[in-house]
């Protein structure tokens, strides 16, 4: 990479260089400064859905997700300003509201960023939580800890080209499902573990690490009712 190709911009008062195609977040991380992020992880396409990584950009009214935003030469970015931090904290607090303490993995990325930004507990009421699914021999599913960041979905679909994991329903009812809302153990999952590696909260864990028997032992995926497959179209 030639030095001329690099894009120099300012992050919290420090000049850093981004390689062509890098996002603000990627350039910041390469320069040794991390910005809170949850739905972004190295190696997966950025999706920009969690908003934990928002930053202030001089001259722009709306905060920008740094994982999806390309820097421009001379751009002035603030990831640690009062406004950016307040927004990052609010996002973490909202996400944490959906993850009961007993469901959260202690060393999860969500826990890490909450600790970093001083988000201790959430003031918001949690949503109704789905029961755990222990139907798979290798992967324990606890969607109570899911923040719908879709990293598992992208790992399954885009990295492994398995396409077992999807998002069903809309708005506040959105949930991760396996095939047509099957228990993971009877879905077409091949147990590769990419989704477990990608999960930032512990909603998907190696079954061997989860010793407590869930109650009930096996449930449908995220919803009480299975999603019916569409009828085949008559030729
Ligand atoms: Fe950027 Fe989630 S990490 S929006």
Boltz pocket constraint, residues with backbone or C-beta under 6 A from the ligand:
constraints:
  - pocket:
      binder: B
      contacts: [[A, 36], [A, 37], [A, 38], [A, 39], [A, 40], [A, 47], [A, 48], [A, 49], [A, 50], [A, 51], [A, 52], [A, 53], [A, 54], [A, 65], [A, 66], [A, 67], [A, 68]]
      max_distance: 6.0
